[in-house]
Amino acid sequence: MGPHGGRGGFGPFGRGPRGGRGDDPFRVGRMVGDGDLRLIVLSLLEQQPRHGYDVIRAIEELTSGAYTPSPGVVYPTLTFLDEAGQAAATTEGNKKVYAITDAGRAHLEENREAVTALVAHLKRIGARIAEARAWFGGERPEGPGMRGDRDIPDAVPELNAARRALKAAIAARIGASDAEQKRIADILKRAAEEIAGQTPENDVDL
């Protein structure tokens, strides 16, 4: 399967806003499954030998900061590639540096089309989330004197968290089809009416 949820993946945006890390709702929890991650790591090792932290940073850069795989995902992947003979580890100081082997290159070549699609997918999603972060995260103020996004004063934490989650969910659908955008608009309109206490049943002039 391809990079859109196959091999244990979670769709084009990983786990979406709920997978965000820290206070940034535009970071996703996991974007690819184990099999796809092995191919991505192999492609990075093809560029140059790397230790685990290098791999983590390279993937983060590839996705424009939208996805940072955890050491608990990357290091077992490197160990798997080593045991499979597709990568070889050497020790430099207190770090293990992994380099691709001939077997790894052969495996990568056999899956070149999938690797190319995966890398393009991650770059595309990273670019979309970076754009969403800019528009919805306050990095593009609307005008002179305007500041970035801040919590609503005197609001309970749950309300501000829900507002950020909503913004992230909308941002995640940037570039969706017209039909999908209209579906989202209908959902938002219904939510706004419910918040305002105006439903089709009780929306009457007083």
N, C-alpha and C positions, 0 to 999 in steps of 0.2 A: 504494500500500500504506500501511497505517497505521503507528503508532509501535511496532509489535511486531516489528521486524526488517526492515521494508520499506525501500526506497531506500538500501540499503547499511547498514541498522541491524544491531545485534547482539543483538536480543532484549530482554526487559524489564529486564535488568540489564547492558546493554552487554556488556563482556567479563568481568564478574564479578570475583571476587577477584583473578585474575591481572592485571586491568587496574588494580588499586589503585595509588595513587601514594604514594611515600615509605613511612613506617612505618604508614600507616593502611590496613588491608586492606579497609575499608568504603568506599573511594573507587573509582569505576569508571573505566575508560579511555575509553569512548565509548558514549553512550547513544542517539544518533540518527545517521542517515545524512545525507549532504550536502543532499538535497532537503528533508528535514524541518528541518534546521538553518536553512536559508534562511527557511522559514516562521516559525520561532521568533524569529529575529533580526528579521524584518519586524514581528512582533507587538510586539517590544520597542521598535522604532523608532516604531511607531504610538503608543506611550505617551508617548514624548519623544525628542528627538534624543540620540544617544549616540556616544561614541567607542569604540574597540575595547575598552579596559579596562572601560568601563561595561558593555558587553555581556557580557564574561566574568564580571564580578561579579554581574550580574543573573541569569545562568543558574546560577551557583553558589548564589545565594540561592534561586532557584526550586526547586532540587533539595536544599535543606537541607544544602548542602556536600558532597553525594555526588559531584558531577560538576563539574569546572572545565575547560571547553574550553580548549585551548592557543591561544596567539596564531596558531600556524601553521594553525589551523582557522578561527578567527574572522575574521582579517583578509582572507584570500582570499574568505570568504563576503561580507564587506562590499564588497570590490572587485567581486565578481560582481554584487551587487545594484546597485551604482553603474553598472556597464557595461550592465546590463539596463534601466536607467532606472527601477528600482523604489525607488532611494534616491539621494539627492544629497549629495555631500560638500562641506563648507566647511572652511576652515582657521582654527583658533583657536589662536594661539601656534604650538607645534610639534606640535599634534594635529589630526587630521582628525575632524570631527564629522559624523555621517551622520543625515539626516532622511528620513523616508518621503516618497515622491512620490505624486501622484494615481494613477500607474500601479501603484505599490506597494500603495496602498490597494485598488485594484480587484482586483489579484491576490490580496491577502489576503482580500477579501470573497468571491471565487470559491472560496477554500479555507477558509472560516471553520469549517466543521464539522471539517475535519482539524486545523486549528490548535487549536481548543478541545480536541480529543481529545489532541493532543500535549502541550499545557500541563498538562492534567489527569494525563496519564500520567507526566510528569516530576515533578510534585508528589507523586503517589502513590508513585512509586519512591523519591523523596527522603525522604518520610516513613517508608517502610518501612526504609530503610537507616539513617536517623537513629535509629529505634527499635532496630534491630539493634545499632547502635553503642553505644547506651545499655546494652542488656542484656548484650551480649557484650564490649564494650570497656571495662568497668570503671567506667562512669559511674553505675551503680546498685549500690553495694556491698550485700552480702546482709544485713549486720547491723552492730551497733556494733563498732567496731574493725576492720572488714573494709576492705581496700584494693582498689584497682582491679587489673586484670589486669597481671601482670608475667611476665617470662621465668622459666622453670624454672631454678633455680640449678644450675650445673655441667652443664647440658645443652648439647650441641653446637648451634650456630646453626641447623643444618638442622632439628633437632627442634622448636625454638621456632617457626621459620618455618612448618613443616608444621602445628603446632598452631594458629597464627593463621589459616592458610589454611583449615583445617577449620572453625574458628569462623565465618569469613566466609562459607564456603559454606553452612553451616547457617543463618546469619542471612539469607542471600539467599533462603531458601525460607520465611521467615516468611509466614504467610497462605496457604500452599499447601493444596491439597485434602487431605482425610484420607488418601486413597489414596497421594498423593505423600509425605505425612509418614510413612506406614507403610513405604513403599519406602526412605526415607532411614533410618528406624530399623533396618530389616533390614541395610542396608549398614553402619551404625555397629556393630551387634551383631556382624556377621561380622568387622569390623576389630578390635573389642575382643577377640574370641576368638583371632584370629590373633596379636595383640600379646601376649596372655597365654599363647600356646602351646597354646590349647585349641581344637581343631577337632573337628567331629563324629566324625572317625576316631580321634583320640587323647584325647578327653575321657573319661577313665576315672578312677575313684576309686583312689587308691593307699593 
